[in-house]
Amino acid sequence: MANKNGVLPTKELLKKIHDLEQSHAHLNHNTSATSGADDATDDDGGVSGPSAVKLTETQYLNILQSMGQSVHIFDLNGHIIYWNRMAENLYGYSTSEALGETAYELLVDSNDYTLAEAILQRTAKRENWSG
């Protein structure tokens, strides 16, 4: 349980991290099994793993919708082009309300618009940003 500042105790946080790592390892194992082969040779003779499986657009969208996390995708101009159900739950905007809107207007406090716009411009130029 979190303390009065909303921070989890170290022991509980470490357990959550451990659980996430186990879940990730399990997901990687299942992905490898689903692909039919752990490694395959591509047309150039190189080795490719499960990520080389060709999925349809519908399959990708189904994966994004089934994720337990909020997923939102925006274009280089910052306009939202994808919004899953968990994003609806987290941010309170339906998909129809979110699509086409600028990400920083829906996801960022109005006091931080300038910073958000600067970050979007940097990433659109393929520059690194962290923070």
DSSP file (Angstrom, degrees, kcal/mol; ACC not computed):
  #  RESIDUE AA STRUCTURE BP1 BP2  ACC     N-H-->O    O-->H-N    N-H-->O    O-->H-N    TCO  KAPPA ALPHA  PHI   PSI    X-CA   Y-CA   Z-CA
    1    1 A M              0   0    0      0, 0.0    11,-0.1     0, 0.0     2,-0.1   0.000 360.0 360.0 360.0 140.9    0.0    0.0    0.0
    2    2 A A        -     0   0    0      6,-0.2     6,-0.2     1,-0.1     2,-0.0  -0.350 360.0-120.8 -71.9 150.0    1.3    3.5   -0.9
    3    3 A N    >   -     0   0    0      4,-2.8     3,-2.3     1,-0.1    -1,-0.1  -0.125  45.2 -79.1 -78.9-174.4    2.3    5.9    1.9
    4    4 A K  T 3  S+     0   0    0      1,-0.3    -1,-0.1     2,-0.1    -2,-0.1   0.703 132.7  54.6 -64.3 -18.9    0.7    9.3    2.4
    5    5 A N  T 3  S-     0   0    0      2,-0.2    -1,-0.3     0, 0.0     3,-0.1   0.357 120.6-107.0 -93.3   5.4    2.8   10.8   -0.5
    6    6 A G  S <  S+     0   0    0     -3,-2.3     2,-0.4     1,-0.3    -2,-0.1   0.641  75.7 137.4  81.7  14.3    1.6    8.1   -2.9
    7    7 A V        -     0   0    0     -6,-0.1    -4,-2.8     1,-0.0    -1,-0.3  -0.803  51.3-129.5-100.1 134.6    4.9    6.2   -2.9
    8    8 A L        -     0   0    0     -2,-0.4    -6,-0.2    -6,-0.2    -1,-0.0  -0.543  31.0-104.1 -77.0 143.7    5.1    2.4   -2.7
    9    9 A P     >  -     0   0    0      0, 0.0     4,-2.5     0, 0.0     5,-0.2  -0.330  34.1-111.0 -61.5 152.6    7.3    0.9    0.0
   10   10 A T  H  > S+     0   0    0      1,-0.2     4,-2.9     2,-0.2     5,-0.2   0.886 115.5  52.6 -55.1 -45.9   10.6   -0.5   -1.5
   11   11 A K  H  > S+     0   0    0      1,-0.2     4,-1.9     2,-0.2    -1,-0.2   0.912 112.5  44.4 -60.0 -44.1    9.6   -4.2   -0.8
   12   12 A E  H  > S+     0   0    0      2,-0.2     4,-2.2     1,-0.2    -1,-0.2   0.891 113.2  51.1 -68.4 -39.5    6.3   -3.8   -2.6
   13   13 A L  H  X S+     0   0    0     -4,-2.5     4,-2.4     2,-0.2    -2,-0.2   0.918 109.7  49.9 -63.2 -44.4    7.9   -1.9   -5.5
   14   14 A L  H  X S+     0   0    0     -4,-2.9     4,-2.6     1,-0.2    -1,-0.2   0.886 109.7  51.7 -62.3 -38.5   10.6   -4.6   -5.9
   15   15 A K  H  X S+     0   0    0     -4,-1.9     4,-2.7    -5,-0.2    -1,-0.2   0.917 109.6  49.3 -63.7 -42.6    7.9   -7.3   -6.0
   16   16 A K  H  X S+     0   0    0     -4,-2.2     4,-2.4     2,-0.2    -2,-0.2   0.911 111.5  49.1 -62.5 -42.3    6.0   -5.4   -8.7
   17   17 A I  H  X S+     0   0    0     -4,-2.4     4,-2.4     2,-0.2    -2,-0.2   0.927 111.9  49.0 -62.5 -44.5    9.1   -5.0  -10.8
   18   18 A H  H  X S+     0   0    0     -4,-2.6     4,-2.4     1,-0.2    -2,-0.2   0.925 111.1  49.7 -60.2 -45.6    9.9   -8.8  -10.3
   19   19 A D  H  X S+     0   0    0     -4,-2.7     4,-2.4     1,-0.2    -1,-0.2   0.896 110.9  49.9 -60.6 -41.6    6.3   -9.6  -11.4
   20   20 A L  H  X S+     0   0    0     -4,-2.4     4,-2.6     2,-0.2    -1,-0.2   0.901 109.8  51.0 -64.5 -40.9    6.6   -7.4  -14.5
   21   21 A E  H  X S+     0   0    0     -4,-2.4     4,-2.4     2,-0.2    -2,-0.2   0.909 111.4  47.7 -63.3 -41.7    9.9   -9.0  -15.4
   22   22 A Q  H  X S+     0   0    0     -4,-2.4     4,-2.4     2,-0.2    -2,-0.2   0.914 112.2  49.6 -64.1 -42.2    8.4  -12.5  -15.1
   23   23 A S  H  X S+     0   0    0     -4,-2.4     4,-2.4     2,-0.2    -2,-0.2   0.903 110.9  49.7 -62.6 -41.4    5.3  -11.4  -17.2
   24   24 A H  H  X S+     0   0    0     -4,-2.6     4,-2.6     2,-0.2    -2,-0.2   0.915 110.7  49.3 -64.3 -43.9    7.6   -9.9  -19.8
   25   25 A A  H  X S+     0   0    0     -4,-2.4     4,-2.3     2,-0.2    -2,-0.2   0.906 111.7  49.5 -61.9 -41.2    9.7  -13.1  -20.0
   26   26 A H  H  X S+     0   0    0     -4,-2.4     4,-2.5     2,-0.2    -2,-0.2   0.908 110.9  49.7 -63.3 -42.8    6.5  -15.2  -20.3
   27   27 A L  H  X S+     0   0    0     -4,-2.4     4,-2.5     2,-0.2    -2,-0.2   0.911 110.3  50.1 -62.9 -43.4    5.2  -12.9  -23.1
   28   28 A N  H  X S+     0   0    0     -4,-2.6     4,-2.2     2,-0.2    -1,-0.2   0.908 111.2  49.6 -61.4 -41.7    8.5  -13.2  -25.0
   29   29 A H  H  X S+     0   0    0     -4,-2.3     4,-2.2     1,-0.2    -2,-0.2   0.929 112.3  46.9 -62.7 -45.7    8.4  -17.0  -24.7
   30   30 A N  H  X S+     0   0    0     -4,-2.5     4,-2.3     1,-0.2    -2,-0.2   0.870 110.2  53.2 -65.4 -36.9    4.8  -17.1  -26.0
   31   31 A T  H  X S+     0   0    0     -4,-2.5     4,-1.6     2,-0.2    -1,-0.2   0.915 109.6  48.5 -64.0 -42.4    5.6  -14.8  -28.8
   32   32 A S  H  X S+     0   0    0     -4,-2.2     4,-0.6     1,-0.2     5,-0.5   0.907 112.7  48.3 -63.1 -41.8    8.5  -17.1  -29.9
   33   33 A A  H >< S+     0   0    0     -4,-2.2     3,-0.7     1,-0.2    -1,-0.2   0.873 109.8  52.6 -66.4 -37.0    6.2  -20.1  -29.7
   34   34 A T  H 3< S+     0   0    0     -4,-2.3    -1,-0.2     1,-0.2    -2,-0.2   0.826  99.9  62.2 -68.3 -32.1    3.5  -18.4  -31.7
   35   35 A S  H 3< S-     0   0    0     -4,-1.6    -1,-0.2    -5,-0.2    -2,-0.2   0.713 104.9-126.7 -70.6 -18.2    5.9  -17.5  -34.5
   36   36 A G  S << S+     0   0    0     -3,-0.7     2,-0.3    -4,-0.6    -3,-0.1   0.246  84.8  42.4  92.5 -14.9    6.5  -21.1  -35.2
   37   37 A A        -     0   0    0     -5,-0.5     3,-0.1     1,-0.1    -2,-0.1  -0.957  66.5-141.9-161.7 142.7   10.3  -20.7  -35.0
   38   38 A D  S    S+     0   0    0     -2,-0.3     2,-0.4     1,-0.3    -1,-0.1   0.906  94.2  15.3 -73.8 -40.3   12.7  -18.8  -32.7
   39   39 A D        +     0   0    0     10,-0.1     2,-0.3    11,-0.1    -1,-0.3  -0.992  68.7 178.0-134.8 142.4   15.0  -17.9  -35.6
   40   40 A A  E     -A   48   0A   0      8,-2.5     8,-3.1    -2,-0.4     2,-0.5  -0.937  31.3-111.3-137.7 160.2   14.4  -17.9  -39.3
   41   41 A T  E     -A   47   0A   0     -2,-0.3     6,-0.2     6,-0.2     5,-0.1  -0.815  31.1-148.1 -95.7 130.8   16.5  -16.9  -42.3
   42   42 A D    >   -     0   0    0      4,-3.3     3,-2.0    -2,-0.5    -1,-0.0  -0.248  37.5 -86.0 -87.8-177.4   15.4  -13.9  -44.2
   43   43 A D  T 3  S+     0   0    0      1,-0.3    -1,-0.1     2,-0.1    -2,-0.0   0.769 129.0  52.2 -61.1 -26.8   15.8  -13.2  -47.9
   44   44 A D  T 3  S-     0   0    0      2,-0.1    -1,-0.3     1,-0.0     3,-0.1   0.367 121.2-105.6 -91.6   5.4   19.2  -11.8  -47.4
   45   45 A G  S <  S+     0   0    0     -3,-2.0    -2,-0.1     1,-0.3     2,-0.1   0.447  78.8 133.1  86.1  -0.2   20.4  -14.8  -45.4
   46   46 A G        -     0   0    0      1,-0.1    -4,-3.3    -5,-0.1     2,-0.4  -0.407  61.1-108.2 -81.2 160.8   20.2  -12.9  -42.1
   47   47 A V  E     -A   41   0A   0     -6,-0.2     2,-0.4    -2,-0.1    -6,-0.2  -0.740  36.1-175.6 -90.9 135.0   18.6  -14.3  -39.0
   48   48 A S  E     -A   40   0A   0     -8,-3.1    -8,-2.5    -2,-0.4     0, 0.0  -0.976   8.2-151.6-130.4 146.1   15.3  -12.8  -37.9
   49   49 A G    >   -     0   0    0     -2,-0.4     3,-2.2   -10,-0.2   -10,-0.1  -0.022  51.1 -56.7 -99.4-157.1   13.3  -13.6  -34.8
   50   50 A P  G >  S+     0   0    0      0, 0.0     3,-1.8     0, 0.0   -11,-0.1   0.741 124.2  71.2 -59.3 -25.3    9.6  -13.4  -34.0
   51   51 A S  G 3  S+     0   0    0      1,-0.3   -19,-0.0     3,-0.0    -3,-0.0   0.664  85.0  70.0 -67.6 -12.6    9.4   -9.8  -34.9
   52   52 A A  G <  S+     0   0    0     -3,-2.2    -1,-0.3     2,-0.1     2,-0.2   0.526  70.2 116.6 -81.5  -4.8    9.7  -10.9  -38.6
   53   53 A V  S <  S-     0   0    0     -3,-1.8     2,-0.7    -4,-0.1   -18,-0.0  -0.449  70.3-126.5 -64.1 132.0    6.2  -12.4  -38.5
   54   54 A K        -     0   0    0     -2,-0.2     2,-0.3     0, 0.0    -1,-0.1  -0.736  31.6-173.6 -85.9 116.1    4.1  -10.5  -41.0
   55   55 A L        -     0   0    0     -2,-0.7     2,-0.1     1,-0.0     0, 0.0  -0.796  21.6-120.2-107.2 151.7    0.9   -9.3  -39.3
   56   56 A T     >  -     0   0    0     -2,-0.3     4,-2.2     1,-0.1     5,-0.2  -0.417  30.0-107.7 -81.0 164.9   -2.1   -7.6  -40.9
   57   57 A E  H  > S+     0   0    0      1,-0.2     4,-2.6     2,-0.2     5,-0.2   0.893 122.1  54.0 -58.7 -40.6   -3.2   -4.2  -40.0
   58   58 A T  H  > S+     0   0    0      1,-0.2     4,-2.5     2,-0.2    -1,-0.2   0.897 106.9  50.8 -62.2 -41.1   -6.2   -5.7  -38.2
   59   59 A Q  H  > S+     0   0    0      2,-0.2     4,-2.2     1,-0.2    -1,-0.2   0.917 110.4  49.2 -63.7 -42.6   -4.0   -8.0  -36.2
   60   60 A Y  H  X S+     0   0    0     -4,-2.2     4,-2.5     1,-0.2    -2,-0.2   0.932 112.1  48.6 -60.6 -44.9   -1.8   -5.0  -35.1
   61   61 A L  H  X S+     0   0    0     -4,-2.6     4,-2.4     1,-0.2    -2,-0.2   0.888 109.7  52.0 -64.1 -38.7   -4.9   -3.0  -34.1
   62   62 A N  H  X S+     0   0    0     -4,-2.5     4,-1.8     2,-0.2    -1,-0.2   0.897 109.5  50.1 -63.7 -39.5   -6.3   -6.0  -32.2
   63   63 A I  H  X S+     0   0    0     -4,-2.2     4,-0.7     2,-0.2    -2,-0.2   0.939 111.5  47.7 -62.9 -46.9   -3.0   -6.3  -30.3
   64   64 A L  H >< S+     0   0    0     -4,-2.5     3,-0.6     1,-0.2    -2,-0.2   0.889 112.5  49.3 -62.7 -39.3   -3.1   -2.6  -29.4
   65   65 A Q  H 3< S+     0   0    0     -4,-2.4    -1,-0.2     1,-0.2    -2,-0.2   0.837 109.5  52.3 -68.6 -31.9   -6.7   -2.8  -28.3
   66   66 A S  H 3< S+     0   0    0     -4,-1.8    -1,-0.2    -5,-0.2    -2,-0.2   0.560  83.7 111.4 -84.3  -7.3   -6.1   -5.8  -26.1
   67   67 A M    <<  -     0   0    0     -4,-0.7    19,-0.2    -3,-0.6     4,-0.1  -0.353  68.4-136.7 -67.0 147.3   -3.2   -4.2  -24.2
   68   68 A G  S    S+     0   0    0      2,-0.1     2,-0.3    18,-0.0    -1,-0.1   0.350  81.7  76.2 -84.8   5.8   -3.7   -3.4  -20.6
   69   69 A Q  S    S-     0   0    0     -5,-0.1    17,-0.3     1,-0.0     2,-0.3  -0.810  93.0 -96.2-115.9 156.9   -2.0   -0.1  -21.0
   70   70 A S        -     0   0    0     -2,-0.3     2,-0.5    16,-0.3    -2,-0.1  -0.548  42.3-170.6 -67.6 129.5   -3.1    3.2  -22.5
   71   71 A V        +     0   0    0     -2,-0.3    13,-2.1    -4,-0.1     2,-0.4  -0.987  12.4 165.4-127.4 123.3   -1.8    3.4  -26.1
   72   72 A H  E     -B   83   0B   0     -2,-0.5     2,-0.4    11,-0.2    11,-0.2  -1.000  13.6-165.3-135.5 138.7   -2.1    6.6  -28.1
   73   73 A I  E     -B   82   0B   0      9,-2.0     8,-3.2    -2,-0.4     9,-1.7  -0.970   5.9-172.9-124.4 134.8   -0.2    7.3  -31.3
   74   74 A F  E     -B   80   0B   0     -2,-0.4     6,-0.2     6,-0.3    28,-0.1  -0.936  20.6-119.4-128.7 155.3    0.2   10.7  -33.0
   75   75 A D    >   -     0   0    0      4,-2.5     3,-2.2    -2,-0.3    49,-0.1  -0.109  45.5 -84.0 -81.3-177.8    1.6   11.8  -36.3
   76   76 A L  T 3  S+     0   0    0      1,-0.3    48,-0.1     2,-0.1    -1,-0.1   0.671 130.0  55.9 -65.5 -16.2    4.5   14.1  -36.8
   77   77 A N  T 3  S-     0   0    0      2,-0.1    -1,-0.3    47,-0.0     3,-0.1   0.420 120.3-108.7 -92.8   0.6    2.2   17.1  -36.5
   78   78 A G  S <  S+     0   0    0     -3,-2.2    25,-3.6     1,-0.3     2,-0.4   0.533  71.4 141.6  87.1   6.7    1.1   15.9  -33.1
   79   79 A H  B     -C  102   0C   0     23,-0.3    -4,-2.5    24,-0.1    -1,-0.3  -0.691  57.1-113.7 -86.4 133.6   -2.4   14.9  -34.1
   80   80 A I  E     +B   74   0B   0     21,-3.2    20,-2.9    -2,-0.4    -6,-0.3  -0.462  39.0 168.8 -69.2 127.1   -3.7   11.7  -32.5
   81   81 A I  E     +     0   0B   0     -8,-3.2     2,-0.3     1,-0.3    -7,-0.2   0.484  67.2  32.0-116.1 -10.4   -4.2    8.9  -35.1
   82   82 A Y  E     +B   73   0B   0     -9,-1.7    -9,-2.0    16,-0.1     2,-0.3  -0.985  56.2 170.8-149.7 141.6   -4.8    6.0  -32.7
   83   83 A W  E     -B   72   0B   0     -2,-0.3   -11,-0.2   -11,-0.2     2,-0.1  -0.916  17.7-154.2-152.2 114.8   -6.4    5.8  -29.3
   84   84 A N     >  -     0   0    0    -13,-2.1     4,-1.8    -2,-0.3     3,-0.4  -0.336  33.8 -97.6 -92.5 176.8   -7.2    2.5  -27.5
   85   85 A R  H  > S+     0   0    0      1,-0.2     4,-2.3     2,-0.2     5,-0.1   0.855 122.6  54.9 -60.4 -37.5   -9.9    1.6  -24.9
   86   86 A M  H  > S+     0   0    0    -17,-0.3     4,-2.6   -19,-0.2   -16,-0.3   0.852 105.5  53.2 -67.7 -32.2   -7.4    2.0  -22.0
   87   87 A A  H  > S+     0   0    0     -3,-0.4     4,-2.8   -18,-0.3     5,-0.5   0.896 107.6  52.3 -65.7 -39.1   -6.6    5.5  -23.2
   88   88 A E  H  X S+     0   0    0     -4,-1.8     4,-2.0     1,-0.2    -2,-0.2   0.939 112.5  44.8 -58.6 -46.7  -10.3    6.2  -23.1
   89   89 A N  H  < S+     0   0    0     -4,-2.3    -2,-0.2     2,-0.2    -1,-0.2   0.907 118.2  42.8 -64.7 -42.8  -10.5    5.0  -19.5
   90   90 A L  H  < S+     0   0    0     -4,-2.6    -2,-0.2     1,-0.2    -1,-0.2   0.925 127.0  27.0 -72.6 -46.0   -7.4    6.8  -18.4
   91   91 A Y  H  < S-     0   0    0     -4,-2.8    -3,-0.2    -5,-0.2    -2,-0.2   0.646  97.1-127.2 -97.7 -16.3   -7.9   10.2  -20.1
   92   92 A G     <  +     0   0    0     -4,-2.0     2,-0.4    -5,-0.5    -4,-0.2   0.564  68.6 118.6  84.3   7.6  -11.7   10.2  -20.3
   93   93 A Y        -     0   0    0     -6,-0.4    -1,-0.3    -5,-0.1    -2,-0.2  -0.905  60.7-129.1-107.3 134.9  -12.0   11.0  -24.0
   94   94 A S     >  -     0   0    0     -2,-0.4     4,-2.1     1,-0.1     5,-0.2  -0.303  30.0-105.4 -71.7 165.6  -13.6    8.6  -26.4
   95   95 A T  H  > S+     0   0    0      1,-0.2     4,-2.7     2,-0.2    -1,-0.1   0.917 122.6  52.1 -58.1 -44.0  -11.8    7.5  -29.5
   96   96 A S  H  4 S+     0   0    0      1,-0.2    -1,-0.2     2,-0.2    -3,-0.0   0.840 111.3  47.7 -64.8 -31.6  -14.0    9.7  -31.7
   97   97 A E  H  4 S+     0   0    0     -3,-0.1    -1,-0.2     1,-0.1    -2,-0.2   0.847 116.6  43.2 -74.3 -33.8  -13.3   12.7  -29.4
   98   98 A A  H >< S+     0   0    0     -4,-2.1     3,-2.1     2,-0.1   -18,-0.4   0.876  87.2  98.0 -82.8 -39.5   -9.5   12.1  -29.4
   99   99 A L  T 3< S+     0   0    0     -4,-2.7   -18,-0.2     1,-0.3     3,-0.1  -0.255  95.8  12.1 -57.8 130.3   -8.8   11.3  -33.1
  100  100 A G  T 3  S+     0   0    0    -20,-2.9    -1,-0.3     1,-0.3     2,-0.1   0.172 100.0 116.7  90.2 -17.8   -7.5   14.3  -34.9
  101  101 A E  S <  S-     0   0    0     -3,-2.1   -21,-3.2   -21,-0.1    -1,-0.3  -0.423  76.6 -98.5 -77.4 158.5   -6.9   16.3  -31.8
  102  102 A T  B >>  -C   79   0C   0    -23,-0.3     4,-1.3     1,-0.1     3,-0.6  -0.616  27.1-131.5 -78.8 138.9   -3.4   17.4  -30.9
  103  103 A A  H 3> S+     0   0    0    -25,-3.6     4,-2.8    -2,-0.3     3,-0.4   0.884 103.9  53.4 -58.2 -43.1   -1.8   15.2  -28.3
  104  104 A Y  H 3> S+     0   0    0    -26,-0.2     4,-1.4     1,-0.2    -1,-0.3   0.808 104.0  56.3 -69.2 -25.7   -0.6   17.9  -26.1
  105  105 A E  H <4 S+     0   0    0     -3,-0.6    -1,-0.2     1,-0.2    -2,-0.2   0.846 118.9  32.4 -70.7 -32.1   -4.1   19.5  -25.9
  106  106 A L  H  < S+     0   0    0     -4,-1.3    -2,-0.2    -3,-0.4    -1,-0.2   0.786 130.2  32.8 -91.0 -30.0   -5.5   16.2  -24.6
  107  107 A L  H  < S+     0   0    0     -4,-2.8     2,-0.4    -5,-0.2    -3,-0.2   0.544 107.1  66.3-108.0  -9.6   -2.6   14.9  -22.6
  108  108 A V  S  < S-     0   0    0     -4,-1.4     5,-0.1    -5,-0.3     2,-0.1  -0.912  81.1-110.2-123.6 141.1   -0.8   17.9  -21.2
  109  109 A D    >   -     0   0    0     -2,-0.4     3,-2.5     1,-0.1     4,-0.2  -0.406  35.5-117.2 -62.1 142.1   -1.7   20.5  -18.7
  110  110 A S  G >  S+     0   0    0      1,-0.3     3,-1.1     2,-0.2     4,-0.3   0.764 113.6  64.0 -57.7 -26.6   -2.2   23.9  -20.4
  111  111 A N  G 3  S+     0   0    0      1,-0.2    -1,-0.3     2,-0.1     3,-0.2   0.710 104.9  47.0 -68.3 -18.8    0.7   25.3  -18.4
  112  112 A D  G <> S+     0   0    0     -3,-2.5     4,-2.8     1,-0.1    -1,-0.2   0.232  75.9 108.6-108.4  12.5    3.0   22.9  -20.2
  113  113 A Y  H <> S+     0   0    0     -3,-1.1     4,-2.9     1,-0.2     5,-0.2   0.909  79.3  51.5 -55.5 -45.3    1.9   23.4  -23.8
  114  114 A T  H  > S+     0   0    0     -4,-0.3     4,-2.0     1,-0.2    -1,-0.2   0.926 112.8  44.8 -61.2 -45.7    5.0   25.3  -24.8
  115  115 A L  H  > S+     0   0    0      2,-0.2     4,-2.3     1,-0.2    -1,-0.2   0.926 113.7  50.3 -63.2 -45.1    7.3   22.5  -23.4
  116  116 A A  H  X S+     0   0    0     -4,-2.8     4,-2.5     1,-0.2    -2,-0.2   0.902 109.8  50.3 -61.3 -41.8    5.1   19.8  -25.0
  117  117 A E  H  X S+     0   0    0     -4,-2.9     4,-2.3    -5,-0.2    -1,-0.2   0.895 109.8  50.9 -64.4 -38.9    5.2   21.5  -28.4
  118  118 A A  H  X S+     0   0    0     -4,-2.0     4,-2.2    -5,-0.2    -2,-0.2   0.895 110.2  49.7 -64.5 -40.1    9.0   21.8  -28.2
  119  119 A I  H  X S+     0   0    0     -4,-2.3     4,-2.6     2,-0.2     5,-0.2   0.927 110.5  49.8 -64.3 -44.9    9.3   18.1  -27.4
  120  120 A L  H  X S+     0   0    0     -4,-2.5     4,-2.3     1,-0.2    -2,-0.2   0.903 110.2  50.7 -60.8 -41.5    7.0   17.2  -30.3
  121  121 A Q  H  X S+     0   0    0     -4,-2.3     4,-1.2     2,-0.2    -1,-0.2   0.907 111.0  48.8 -63.6 -41.5    9.1   19.4  -32.6
  122  122 A R  H  <>S+     0   0    0     -4,-2.2     5,-2.7     1,-0.2     3,-0.3   0.931 113.5  45.6 -63.8 -45.3   12.3   17.7  -31.5
  123  123 A T  H ><5S+     0   0    0     -4,-2.6     3,-1.5     1,-0.2    -1,-0.2   0.846 107.4  57.9 -69.9 -31.2   10.9   14.2  -31.9
  124  124 A A  H 3<5S+     0   0    0     -4,-2.3    -1,-0.2     1,-0.3    -2,-0.2   0.816 106.1  50.4 -65.1 -28.9    9.5   15.1  -35.3
  125  125 A K  T 3<5S-     0   0    0     -4,-1.2    -1,-0.3    -3,-0.3    -2,-0.2   0.343 121.4-113.8 -86.9   5.9   13.1   16.0  -36.3
  126  126 A R  T < 5 +     0   0    0     -3,-1.5     2,-0.2     1,-0.2    -3,-0.2   0.767  68.2 146.8  64.4  28.7   14.1   12.6  -35.0
  127  127 A E      < -     0   0    0     -5,-2.7    -1,-0.2    -6,-0.2     2,-0.1  -0.638  52.1-105.0 -88.2 153.1   16.1   14.2  -32.2
  128  128 A N        +     0   0    0     -2,-0.2     2,-0.3    -3,-0.1    -1,-0.1  -0.453  39.2 176.2 -77.4 150.3   16.4   12.5  -28.9
  129  129 A W        +     0   0    0     -2,-0.1     2,-0.3    -6,-0.0   -10,-0.0  -0.968   4.4 171.8-150.0 139.9   14.5   13.7  -25.8
  130  130 A S              0   0    0     -2,-0.3    -2,-0.0     1,-0.1     0, 0.0  -0.990 360.0 360.0-144.0 153.1   14.2   12.3  -22.4
  131  131 A G              0   0    0     -2,-0.3    -1,-0.1     0, 0.0     0, 0.0   0.336 360.0 360.0 162.4 360.0   12.6   13.6  -19.2
